[in-house]
């Protein structure tokens, strides 16, 4: 136990170093972590890592899905619901069928059911991989929203396909009508359970006298309760977590106060960072174990099968995206669509953003021991994850920059949108103060200062240069650091000033610095 804990600490340190490297070379961190895991295997004395699939499904998957759902835009998800739904469900089935037919035809010992099982494993793209890659480039909002929405929902459909294929291989029978009905039932009931559990948590937050720490702990338990409850009744735990997370996220302003939201956001971002880092690092560390267990299949043959399935997946996804684009143009003559003319650039980027990751890993590892062709399926899955992450992940930023797509939904620059929203909020605040506190404004100095601050925001024009912003942030940060140093000096030199008061103002300075950081991200986004 002590040795395992020490290895865990070493892995956390490696994650930090590798993520810092990824930021330095501006490469998405899942790619660097995976390659780093492979490199660590060559370190003398590095113990072999065998991942327990139950840890992936039960410990890693629920919080990662919940965190992704929490920060997914419900507005964008609904707007692009048709394309997201078709790729999250229909394309997963189509991809699984194509992989099943090709693998059963070309790989010795593979039946159609085994091929369908492999298709269910490798069909879903990974949300973390795509978003971390696209973070380094300017991509239209609609594309990132569709990619995130698809990656969030297709995990459920792929795992359902995987479950049915597993049963078919084990029992030797597959009834399409029964499977189709069960597919719908698993989806509907999984979603219903997720929303049901979310409603309970909603009322727990609202009715109980919780603190910020208690609210954060409740949000940490929610995905596990949703997932376990759905899986206990043999429905989709993934859809339960996603639907429940979307429900609570959309209503978070109704049951969480500002302190709970700030503290919860910090905890969740840290937790997701650690879990994602561990998973991608472990993928690299697991590869030598899989290679040793290939058995009678030669390594060159296994690599060839992995490359074959990877190329097949890339071609299938690109073909489906262009078919969906052509179908959208056709159907827009009869119904209203979100974008009647998708063009060719968007589908190309969307088709190329098909990196595989966590869910494929978890599904492959959960195949029972002594299952037919288990080791080869594992190797092919790891090869697909490695090649899609490295090849597509490294070339996707170049492709986005080369195509240089315009953002049709947000033609106005982000900085201009930010300026307009700030002026609107300032005008709204001034009008409220004037109408609600007319007598107070005549004599109350703090109220006058509050109004003057909003008046300055309202009067500010948009002709502020990047240099002005940089100088402003530099001076503001220097003042905050000066104040922080003075408070620390005061705390050390004086016993008459309560340390609680010192900490209060240190916290306010930290909040002010966070506001400056958030404002700077607007200009960086451009």
C-alpha positions as CSV (number, residue, x, y, z in Angstrom):
1,X,0.0,0.0,0.0
2,X,2.8,2.4,0.9
3,X,4.6,1.6,-2.3
4,X,1.5,2.2,-4.4
5,X,0.9,5.5,-2.7
6,X,4.5,6.5,-3.5
7,X,4.1,5.6,-7.1
8,X,0.9,7.7,-7.2
9,X,2.8,10.7,-5.9
10,X,5.5,10.2,-8.5
11,X,2.9,10.1,-11.2
12,X,1.4,13.4,-10.0
13,X,4.8,15.0,-10.1
14,X,5.3,13.7,-13.6
15,X,1.9,15.1,-14.7
16,X,2.9,18.5,-13.4
17,X,6.2,18.5,-15.3
18,X,4.7,17.1,-18.5
19,X,1.9,19.7,-18.5
20,X,4.4,22.5,-17.9
21,X,6.3,21.1,-20.9
22,X,3.1,21.0,-23.0
23,X,2.5,24.7,-22.2
24,X,6.0,25.6,-23.1
25,X,5.9,23.9,-26.5
26,X,2.2,24.8,-27.0
27,X,1.0,21.2,-27.6
28,X,-2.2,19.8,-26.1
29,X,-1.4,18.2,-22.8
30,X,-3.1,14.8,-23.5
31,X,-0.6,14.2,-26.3
32,X,2.4,15.1,-24.1
33,X,1.1,13.0,-21.2
34,X,0.5,10.0,-23.4
35,X,4.0,10.2,-25.0
36,X,5.4,10.9,-21.5
37,X,3.9,7.7,-20.2
38,X,5.5,5.7,-23.0
39,X,8.8,7.4,-22.2
40,X,8.5,6.6,-18.5
41,X,8.3,2.9,-19.4
42,X,11.9,3.0,-20.5
43,X,13.1,4.3,-17.1
44,X,15.0,1.5,-15.2
45,X,13.1,0.2,-12.3
46,X,9.7,1.7,-13.4
47,X,7.1,-0.8,-12.2
48,X,4.6,-2.2,-14.7
49,X,1.2,-0.5,-14.5
50,X,-1.9,-2.6,-14.9
51,X,-5.1,-0.5,-14.8
52,X,-8.2,-1.9,-13.1
53,X,-11.1,-1.1,-15.5
54,X,-13.4,-0.6,-12.5
55,X,-11.3,2.3,-11.4
56,X,-11.8,4.0,-14.8
57,X,-15.5,3.4,-14.9
58,X,-16.4,4.1,-11.3
59,X,-13.7,6.6,-10.1
60,X,-12.6,8.5,-13.2
61,X,-15.6,8.5,-15.6
62,X,-18.4,10.0,-13.5
63,X,-16.6,13.1,-12.3
64,X,-15.0,13.7,-15.8
65,X,-18.4,13.5,-17.5
66,X,-20.0,15.6,-14.9
67,X,-17.4,18.4,-15.1
68,X,-17.7,18.4,-18.9
69,X,-21.5,18.6,-18.7
70,X,-21.4,21.3,-16.1
71,X,-19.4,23.6,-18.4
72,X,-21.2,22.7,-21.6
73,X,-23.5,25.5,-23.0
74,X,-27.1,24.2,-22.9
75,X,-27.9,27.0,-25.4
76,X,-25.4,25.7,-27.9
77,X,-26.3,22.1,-27.2
78,X,-29.9,22.8,-28.1
79,X,-29.2,25.0,-31.1
80,X,-27.0,22.3,-32.7
81,X,-29.1,19.4,-31.3
82,X,-29.7,17.7,-34.7
83,X,-26.0,17.5,-35.8
84,X,-24.9,16.6,-32.3
85,X,-27.6,13.9,-31.9
86,X,-26.9,12.4,-35.3
87,X,-23.1,12.1,-34.6
88,X,-23.5,11.1,-31.0
89,X,-25.9,8.2,-31.7
90,X,-26.3,7.4,-35.5
91,X,-22.7,7.8,-36.4
92,X,-21.5,5.7,-33.5
93,X,-23.7,2.8,-34.8
94,X,-22.6,3.4,-38.4
95,X,-18.9,3.4,-37.4
96,X,-19.3,0.3,-35.3
97,X,-21.0,-1.6,-38.2
98,X,-18.2,-0.5,-40.6
99,X,-15.5,-1.5,-38.2
100,X,-17.3,-4.8,-37.5
101,X,-17.5,-5.7,-41.3
102,X,-13.9,-4.7,-42.1
103,X,-12.3,-6.2,-39.1
104,X,-14.2,-9.5,-39.4
105,X,-13.1,-9.7,-43.1
106,X,-9.4,-8.8,-42.6
107,X,-8.4,-9.9,-39.1
108,X,-8.0,-13.6,-38.6
109,X,-10.2,-15.0,-35.9
110,X,-12.5,-12.0,-35.7
111,X,-16.2,-12.7,-35.9
112,X,-18.8,-10.1,-36.8
113,X,-19.8,-9.8,-33.1
114,X,-16.2,-9.3,-32.1
115,X,-15.8,-6.6,-34.8
116,X,-18.9,-4.9,-33.5
117,X,-17.5,-5.0,-30.0
118,X,-14.3,-3.3,-31.3
119,X,-16.4,-0.8,-33.1
120,X,-18.3,0.2,-30.0
121,X,-14.9,0.6,-28.2
122,X,-13.2,2.9,-30.7
123,X,-16.1,4.8,-32.1
124,X,-16.4,7.7,-29.6
125,X,-14.1,10.7,-29.9
126,X,-12.8,12.2,-26.6
127,X,-14.0,15.6,-25.4
128,X,-10.9,16.5,-23.4
129,X,-8.5,15.7,-26.3
130,X,-10.4,17.9,-28.8
131,X,-11.0,20.9,-26.5
132,X,-7.4,20.9,-25.2
133,X,-6.1,20.9,-28.8
134,X,-8.5,23.6,-30.0
135,X,-7.7,25.8,-27.0
136,X,-4.5,26.8,-28.8
137,X,-6.2,28.1,-32.0
138,X,-9.0,30.4,-32.9
139,X,-11.9,28.2,-34.0
140,X,-15.5,29.3,-34.7
141,X,-17.7,28.9,-31.6
142,X,-20.2,26.6,-33.4
143,X,-17.5,24.1,-34.2
144,X,-16.2,23.8,-30.6
145,X,-19.8,23.6,-29.3
146,X,-20.7,20.8,-31.7
147,X,-17.4,18.9,-31.0
148,X,-17.9,19.2,-27.2
149,X,-21.6,18.3,-27.4
150,X,-20.9,15.2,-29.6
151,X,-18.1,14.0,-27.4
152,X,-20.3,14.4,-24.3
153,X,-23.2,12.3,-25.6
154,X,-21.5,9.7,-27.8
155,X,-19.8,8.1,-24.8
156,X,-23.2,6.7,-23.8
157,X,-24.2,5.3,-27.2
158,X,-20.8,3.7,-27.7
159,X,-20.9,2.0,-24.3
160,X,-24.4,0.7,-25.0
161,X,-23.2,-0.7,-28.3
162,X,-20.3,-2.2,-26.4
163,X,-22.6,-3.8,-23.9
164,X,-24.8,-5.4,-26.5
165,X,-21.9,-6.7,-28.5
166,X,-20.3,-8.2,-25.4
167,X,-23.5,-10.1,-24.7
168,X,-23.7,-11.3,-28.3
169,X,-20.2,-12.7,-28.2
170,X,-20.7,-14.4,-24.8
171,X,-24.2,-15.9,-25.7
172,X,-23.7,-16.4,-29.4
173,X,-27.1,-14.8,-30.2
174,X,-28.1,-11.3,-31.3
175,X,-31.7,-10.3,-32.0
176,X,-31.8,-6.9,-33.7
177,X,-35.3,-6.0,-32.7
178,X,-34.7,-6.7,-29.0
179,X,-31.4,-4.8,-29.1
180,X,-33.0,-1.8,-30.8
181,X,-35.8,-1.6,-28.2
182,X,-33.3,-2.1,-25.3
183,X,-31.1,0.6,-26.8
184,X,-33.9,3.1,-26.6
185,X,-35.0,2.0,-23.1
186,X,-31.4,2.2,-21.8
187,X,-31.1,5.8,-23.2
188,X,-34.4,7.1,-22.0
189,X,-34.3,5.5,-18.5
190,X,-30.6,6.5,-18.0
191,X,-31.6,10.1,-18.8
192,X,-34.6,10.0,-16.6
193,X,-32.6,8.6,-13.6
194,X,-30.0,11.3,-14.0
195,X,-32.6,14.1,-14.0
196,X,-34.4,12.5,-11.1
197,X,-31.3,12.3,-9.0
198,X,-30.5,15.9,-10.1
199,X,-33.9,17.1,-8.9
200,X,-33.2,15.6,-5.5
201,X,-29.8,17.3,-5.3
202,X,-31.4,20.6,-6.4
203,X,-33.8,20.5,-3.4
204,X,-31.1,19.4,-1.0
205,X,-29.0,22.5,-2.0
206,X,-32.0,24.8,-1.8
207,X,-33.7,23.5,1.4
208,X,-30.8,22.5,3.6
209,X,-28.7,25.1,5.5
210,X,-25.5,24.3,3.6
211,X,-22.2,26.2,3.5
212,X,-19.9,26.7,0.6
213,X,-17.8,23.7,1.7
214,X,-20.9,21.5,2.0
215,X,-22.2,22.6,-1.4
216,X,-18.9,21.6,-2.9
217,X,-19.0,18.2,-1.3
218,X,-22.6,17.7,-2.5
219,X,-21.5,18.4,-6.1
220,X,-18.7,15.9,-5.7
221,X,-21.1,13.1,-4.7
222,X,-23.7,13.9,-7.3
223,X,-22.1,12.2,-10.4
224,X,-21.3,9.0,-8.4
225,X,-24.9,8.8,-7.1
226,X,-26.3,9.3,-10.7
227,X,-23.9,6.8,-12.3
228,X,-24.3,4.1,-9.6
229,X,-28.1,4.4,-9.5
230,X,-28.5,4.1,-13.2
231,X,-26.0,1.2,-13.5
232,X,-27.7,-0.6,-10.6
233,X,-30.8,-0.8,-12.8
234,X,-28.7,-1.7,-15.9
235,X,-29.4,1.6,-17.6
236,X,-26.9,4.1,-19.0
237,X,-24.8,5.6,-16.1
238,X,-23.0,7.8,-18.6
239,X,-26.3,9.5,-19.8
240,X,-27.5,9.7,-16.2
241,X,-24.4,11.8,-15.3
242,X,-24.5,13.9,-18.4
243,X,-28.3,14.7,-18.2
244,X,-28.1,15.3,-14.4
245,X,-25.0,17.5,-14.8
246,X,-26.7,19.6,-17.5
247,X,-29.8,20.0,-15.4
248,X,-28.0,21.2,-12.3
249,X,-25.6,23.4,-14.3
250,X,-28.4,25.3,-16.0
251,X,-30.0,26.0,-12.6
252,X,-26.8,26.5,-10.6
253,X,-27.6,30.2,-10.1
254,X,-30.8,29.2,-8.3
255,X,-29.2,27.1,-5.5
256,X,-25.5,28.1,-5.3
257,X,-24.4,31.5,-4.0
258,X,-21.3,33.3,-5.3
259,X,-19.0,31.8,-2.7
260,X,-20.1,28.2,-3.4
261,X,-19.8,28.8,-7.2
262,X,-16.2,30.2,-6.9
263,X,-15.0,27.5,-4.5
264,X,-16.7,24.7,-6.4
265,X,-15.3,25.9,-9.7
266,X,-11.8,25.8,-8.2
267,X,-12.2,22.3,-6.7
268,X,-13.7,20.9,-9.9
269,X,-11.1,22.4,-12.2
270,X,-8.3,20.9,-10.1
271,X,-10.0,17.5,-9.8
272,X,-10.6,17.3,-13.5
273,X,-7.0,18.3,-14.2
274,X,-5.6,15.6,-12.0
275,X,-8.0,12.8,-13.2
276,X,-7.5,13.6,-16.9
277,X,-3.7,13.8,-16.3
278,X,-3.7,10.4,-14.6
279,X,-5.7,8.7,-17.3
280,X,-3.7,9.9,-20.3
281,X,-0.4,9.2,-18.5
282,X,-1.6,5.7,-17.6
283,X,-2.6,5.1,-21.2
284,X,1.1,5.4,-22.1
285,X,2.3,3.4,-19.1
286,X,-0.1,0.6,-19.9
287,X,1.1,0.0,-23.5
288,X,4.1,-2.3,-22.7
289,X,1.8,-4.5,-20.6
290,X,-0.5,-4.9,-23.6
291,X,2.4,-5.7,-25.9
292,X,3.6,-8.4,-23.7
293,X,0.2,-10.0,-23.6
294,X,-0.3,-10.2,-27.3
295,X,0.5,-13.9,-27.2
296,X,0.4,-15.7,-30.6
297,X,-0.2,-12.4,-32.6
298,X,3.0,-10.9,-33.8
299,X,3.8,-7.3,-33.0
300,X,4.1,-6.1,-36.7
301,X,0.7,-7.8,-37.4
302,X,-0.9,-6.1,-34.4
303,X,0.5,-2.7,-35.4
304,X,-0.8,-3.2,-38.9
305,X,-4.3,-4.0,-37.6
306,X,-4.2,-0.9,-35.4
307,X,-3.1,1.3,-38.2
308,X,-5.8,-0.2,-40.5
309,X,-8.6,0.5,-37.9
310,X,-7.3,4.0,-37.3
311,X,-7.3,4.9,-41.0
312,X,-10.8,3.4,-41.3
313,X,-12.1,5.5,-38.4
314,X,-10.6,8.7,-39.9
315,X,-12.1,8.0,-43.4
316,X,-15.5,7.0,-41.9
317,X,-15.7,10.2,-39.8
318,X,-14.7,12.5,-42.7
319,X,-17.2,10.7,-45.0
320,X,-20.0,11.0,-42.4
321,X,-19.3,14.7,-41.8
322,X,-19.5,15.6,-45.5
323,X,-22.6,13.4,-46.0
324,X,-24.2,15.2,-43.0
325,X,-23.3,18.6,-44.6
326,X,-24.8,17.6,-47.9
327,X,-27.9,16.3,-46.2
328,X,-28.3,19.6,-44.2
329,X,-28.2,21.6,-47.5
330,X,-30.9,19.3,-48.9
331,X,-33.2,19.2,-45.9
332,X,-33.0,22.9,-45.3
333,X,-35.3,23.3,-48.4
334,X,-38.0,21.7,-46.3
335,X,-37.3,22.6,-42.7
336,X,-35.5,25.3,-40.8
337,X,-31.9,24.3,-39.9
338,X,-29.4,26.1,-37.7
339,X,-27.0,26.5,-40.7
340,X,-28.5,25.8,-44.2
341,X,-25.0,26.1,-45.8
342,X,-22.2,24.5,-43.8
343,X,-19.6,24.8,-46.5
344,X,-16.6,22.5,-46.7
345,X,-14.1,23.9,-44.2
346,X,-16.2,23.3,-41.0
347,X,-16.9,19.6,-41.9
348,X,-13.2,19.1,-42.6
349,X,-12.1,20.4,-39.2
350,X,-15.0,18.6,-37.5
351,X,-14.1,15.3,-39.2
352,X,-10.4,15.7,-38.4
353,X,-11.2,16.4,-34.7
354,X,-11.8,12.7,-33.9
355,X,-9.2,11.9,-31.3
356,X,-10.0,8.9,-29.0
357,X,-9.3,8.8,-25.3
358,X,-10.7,7.9,-21.9
359,X,-13.9,6.1,-22.7
360,X,-12.3,3.8,-25.3
361,X,-9.6,3.0,-22.8
362,X,-12.1,2.1,-20.1
363,X,-14.3,0.0,-22.4
364,X,-11.3,-2.0,-23.7
365,X,-9.9,-2.7,-20.3
366,X,-13.3,-3.8,-19.0
367,X,-13.4,-6.8,-21.4
368,X,-13.4,-10.0,-19.2
369,X,-10.1,-11.9,-18.9
370,X,-9.8,-15.0,-21.3
371,X,-12.3,-13.3,-23.6
372,X,-11.7,-14.2,-27.3
373,X,-9.1,-11.9,-28.9
374,X,-9.1,-9.7,-25.8
375,X,-5.4,-8.8,-26.0
376,X,-5.5,-7.9,-29.7
377,X,-8.6,-5.7,-29.1
378,X,-6.7,-4.0,-26.3
379,X,-3.7,-3.4,-28.5
380,X,-5.7,-2.1,-31.4
381,X,-7.6,0.3,-29.1
382,X,-4.3,1.6,-27.6
383,X,-2.9,2.1,-31.1
384,X,-6.0,4.0,-32.2
385,X,-5.8,6.3,-29.1
386,X,-2.1,6.8,-29.7
387,X,-2.3,7.5,-33.4
388,X,-5.4,9.8,-33.3
389,X,-4.0,11.8,-30.5
390,X,-0.5,12.2,-32.0
391,X,-1.3,12.5,-35.7
392,X,-4.7,14.3,-35.6
393,X,-3.9,16.2,-32.4
394,X,-0.7,17.6,-33.7
395,X,-2.0,18.5,-37.1
396,X,-5.4,19.9,-36.1
397,X,-4.1,23.3,-35.0
398,X,-2.2,23.7,-38.3
399,X,-5.4,22.7,-40.3
400,X,-7.5,25.2,-38.4
401,X,-5.0,28.0,-39.0
402,X,-4.7,27.0,-42.7
403,X,-8.4,27.1,-43.4
404,X,-8.9,30.3,-41.4
405,X,-12.7,30.0,-40.9
406,X,-14.7,33.1,-40.1
407,X,-17.0,32.9,-37.1
408,X,-20.4,33.4,-38.6
409,X,-22.2,33.4,-35.3
410,X,-20.0,36.0,-33.6
411,X,-18.7,38.4,-36.3
412,X,-18.1,41.1,-33.8
413,X,-14.7,40.8,-32.0
414,X,-14.7,39.4,-28.5
415,X,-13.3,42.6,-27.1
416,X,-16.1,44.7,-28.6
417,X,-18.7,42.3,-27.2
418,X,-17.0,42.5,-23.8
419,X,-17.0,46.4,-23.9
420,X,-20.7,46.5,-24.9
421,X,-21.8,44.1,-22.1
422,X,-19.8,46.1,-19.6
423,X,-21.4,49.3,-20.7
424,X,-24.9,47.8,-20.6
425,X,-24.4,46.5,-17.1
426,X,-23.1,49.9,-16.0
427,X,-26.1,51.7,-17.5
428,X,-28.5,49.2,-15.9
429,X,-26.8,49.7,-12.5
430,X,-26.9,53.5,-12.7
431,X,-30.6,53.6,-13.6
432,X,-31.4,51.3,-10.7
433,X,-29.5,53.4,-8.2
434,X,-31.1,56.6,-9.5
435,X,-34.6,55.2,-9.3
436,X,-34.3,53.3,-6.0
437,X,-32.0,55.4,-3.9
438,X,-32.5,59.1,-5.0
439,X,-32.4,60.5,-1.4
440,X,-29.4,58.3,-0.5
441,X,-27.4,59.4,-3.4
442,X,-27.7,63.1,-2.3
443,X,-25.9,62.5,1.1
444,X,-24.5,59.0,1.2
445,X,-20.8,59.1,0.2
446,X,-20.3,55.3,-0.3
447,X,-23.4,55.3,-2.6
448,X,-22.0,58.2,-4.5
449,X,-18.7,56.4,-5.0
450,X,-20.6,53.3,-6.2
451,X,-22.5,55.3,-8.8
452,X,-19.3,57.1,-9.9
453,X,-17.6,53.8,-10.5
454,X,-20.4,52.6,-12.8
455,X,-20.6,56.1,-14.4
456,X,-16.9,55.7,-15.3
457,X,-17.6,52.3,-16.8
458,X,-20.5,53.7,-18.8
459,X,-18.5,56.7,-20.1
460,X,-15.6,54.6,-21.2
461,X,-15.3,54.3,-25.0
462,X,-14.1,51.4,-27.1
463,X,-11.0,53.2,-28.4
464,X,-8.7,51.6,-25.9
465,X,-5.5,50.0,-27.3
466,X,-3.9,46.8,-26.3
467,X,-1.1,48.8,-24.9
468,X,-3.5,50.7,-22.7
469,X,-4.9,47.4,-21.3
470,X,-1.4,46.0,-20.7
471,X,-0.2,49.1,-18.9
472,X,-3.4,49.1,-16.8
473,X,-3.1,45.5,-15.8
474,X,0.6,45.9,-15.0
475,X,-0.1,48.9,-12.7
476,X,-3.1,47.2,-11.1
477,X,-1.1,44.0,-10.4
478,X,1.8,46.0,-8.9
479,X,-0.6,47.9,-6.6
480,X,-2.2,44.6,-5.5
481,X,1.2,43.1,-4.8
482,X,2.2,46.3,-2.9
483,X,-1.0,46.0,-0.8
484,X,-0.4,42.3,-0.2
485,X,3.2,42.9,1.0
486,X,2.0,45.6,3.3
487,X,-0.6,43.3,4.9
488,X,2.0,40.6,5.4
489,X,4.4,43.1,7.0
490,X,1.6,44.4,9.2
491,X,0.7,40.9,10.3
492,X,4.3,40.2,11.3
493,X,5.0,43.6,13.0
494,X,1.8,44.2,14.9
495,X,0.0,42.1,17.5
496,X,-2.9,44.7,17.7
497,X,-4.3,43.9,14.2
498,X,-6.3,40.7,14.2
499,X,-5.0,38.1,11.7
500,X,-8.6,37.4,10.6
501,X,-8.8,41.0,9.4
502,X,-5.5,40.6,7.5
503,X,-6.7,37.4,5.9
504,X,-10.0,39.0,4.9
505,X,-8.2,41.7,2.9
506,X,-5.8,39.2,1.5
507,X,-8.7,37.3,0.2
508,X,-10.2,40.5,-1.4
509,X,-6.9,41.2,-3.1
510,X,-6.9,37.6,-4.5
511,X,-10.4,38.1,-5.8
512,X,-9.4,41.4,-7.4
513,X,-6.4,39.7,-9.0
514,X,-8.7,37.0,-10.3
515,X,-10.9,39.6,-11.9
516,X,-7.9,41.1,-13.7
517,X,-6.9,37.6,-14.9
518,X,-10.4,37.0,-16.3
519,X,-10.4,40.3,-18.1
520,X,-7.1,39.6,-19.7
521,X,-8.4,36.3,-21.1
522,X,-10.8,38.4,-23.3
523,X,-7.9,40.0,-25.2
524,X,-5.9,36.7,-25.3
525,X,-8.9,35.0,-26.9
526,X,-8.5,37.4,-29.8
